Amino acid sequence: MAVPETDLARIARFCDAQVPPEMRDQVRVEMRRRGATVTIVECRPAWISDPEAEWMELPQARMKYDAEERGWTLYWFDRNSKAHRYELLAAHQPIARLLDEYDRDPTCIFKG
């Protein structure tokens, strides 16, 4: 079973709602998908004043889908951008539970 398209659409809507439209020239929250893994990244303009410069991306959270268990597992990133399992939430959860935990960020580990 592939990653549910409804979950991917929910993640995309969630990311889009993180930043008000009037601020999106300064910061965006986007998702990057690779197979059954989705990474939420914060995007900011490069420090140089060139409007054509690439935006910098900082990973904030990773979610991996397990088709056999039909659930998602949440990961956080350390200062070296290495992903670690988020132990405060059980594995194989519905995507809504992961997005809620990321949004609440009770440990300040996702958004600082």
Phi, psi and omega per residue, in radians:
M1 nan 2.294 -3.133
A2 -1.396 2.994 3.075
V3 -1.092 2.266 -3.132
P4 -1.085 2.229 3.121
E5 -1.069 -0.568 3.124
T6 -1.120 -0.638 3.094
D7 -1.180 -0.735 3.121
L8 -1.103 -0.707 3.106
A9 -1.141 -0.657 3.126
R10 -1.142 -0.721 3.113
I11 -1.115 -0.768 -3.138
A12 -1.072 -0.767 3.099
R13 -1.115 -0.709 3.126
F14 -1.049 -0.845 3.137
C15 -1.069 -0.757 -3.119
D16 -1.077 -0.571 -3.103
A17 -1.427 -0.114 -3.076
Q18 -1.262 -0.450 -3.076
V19 -2.243 2.260 3.094
P20 -1.083 2.560 -3.099
P21 -0.925 -0.644 -3.100
E22 -1.232 -0.174 3.138
M23 -1.825 -0.053 -3.001
R24 -1.244 -0.129 3.011
D25 -1.454 -0.154 -3.135
Q26 -1.956 -0.539 -3.120
V27 -2.747 2.523 3.054
R28 -2.420 2.690 2.992
V29 -2.079 2.152 -3.058
E30 -2.322 2.890 3.073
M31 -1.943 2.547 3.051
R32 -2.155 2.186 -3.112
R33 -1.910 2.426 3.035
R34 -2.504 1.807 -3.092
G35 1.102 -2.156 -3.127
A36 -1.648 0.276 -3.115
T37 -2.043 2.345 3.079
V38 -2.143 2.292 3.092
T39 -2.022 2.270 3.035
I40 -1.580 2.202 -3.117
V41 -2.157 2.531 2.989
E42 -1.661 2.254 -3.112
C43 -1.977 2.323 3.111
R44 -2.365 2.643 3.102
P45 -1.086 2.643 3.077
A46 -1.083 2.755 -3.094
W47 -1.189 -0.398 3.119
I48 -1.340 2.729 -3.020
S49 -1.500 0.194 3.133
D50 -1.363 2.022 -3.114
P51 -1.145 -0.296 3.118
E52 -1.543 -0.084 -3.105
A53 -1.171 2.619 3.098
E54 -1.112 2.542 3.038
W55 -1.394 2.583 3.081
M56 -1.511 2.542 3.134
E57 -2.126 2.320 3.088
L58 -2.105 2.026 -3.138
P59 -1.174 2.398 -3.131
Q60 -1.963 -0.675 -3.128
A61 -2.697 2.663 3.079
R62 -2.238 2.495 3.112
M63 -2.287 2.268 3.135
K64 -2.038 2.311 -3.131
Y65 -1.662 2.319 3.076
D66 -1.908 1.908 -3.064
A67 -1.144 -0.609 3.135
E68 -1.168 -0.720 -3.124
E69 -1.535 -0.223 -3.109
R70 0.949 0.836 3.135
G71 -2.708 2.979 -3.065
W72 -1.959 2.603 3.053
T73 -2.124 2.418 -3.038
L74 -1.748 2.478 3.119
Y75 -2.287 2.661 3.052
W76 -2.074 2.890 -3.110
F77 -1.987 2.419 3.054
D78 -1.508 -3.076 -3.066
R79 -1.147 -0.265 3.100
N80 -1.741 0.232 -3.134
S81 1.096 0.531 3.042
K82 -1.660 2.282 -3.100
A83 -1.421 2.455 3.096
H84 -2.317 2.514 3.105
R85 -1.102 2.360 3.101
Y86 -1.468 1.820 -2.991
E87 -1.329 -0.250 -3.093
L88 -1.392 -0.041 3.124
L89 -2.303 2.262 3.140
A90 -1.066 2.680 3.085
A91 -1.223 2.838 3.011
H92 1.088 0.871 3.138
Q93 -1.700 2.821 2.984
P94 -1.144 2.628 -3.084
I95 -1.047 -0.574 3.130
A96 -1.052 -0.638 -3.139
R97 -1.169 -0.723 3.124
L98 -1.153 -0.766 -3.140
L99 -1.132 -0.634 3.084
D100 -1.131 -0.756 3.139
E101 -1.131 -0.745 3.085
Y102 -1.065 -0.778 -3.096
D103 -1.163 -0.741 3.114
R104 -1.221 -0.649 3.118
D105 0.792 1.031 -3.032
P106 -1.104 -0.394 -3.137
T107 -1.775 -0.018 -3.077
C108 1.001 0.593 -3.094
I109 -1.679 -0.373 -3.107
F110 -1.566 -0.899 -3.047
K111 -1.852 0.057 3.104
G112 1.338 nan nan
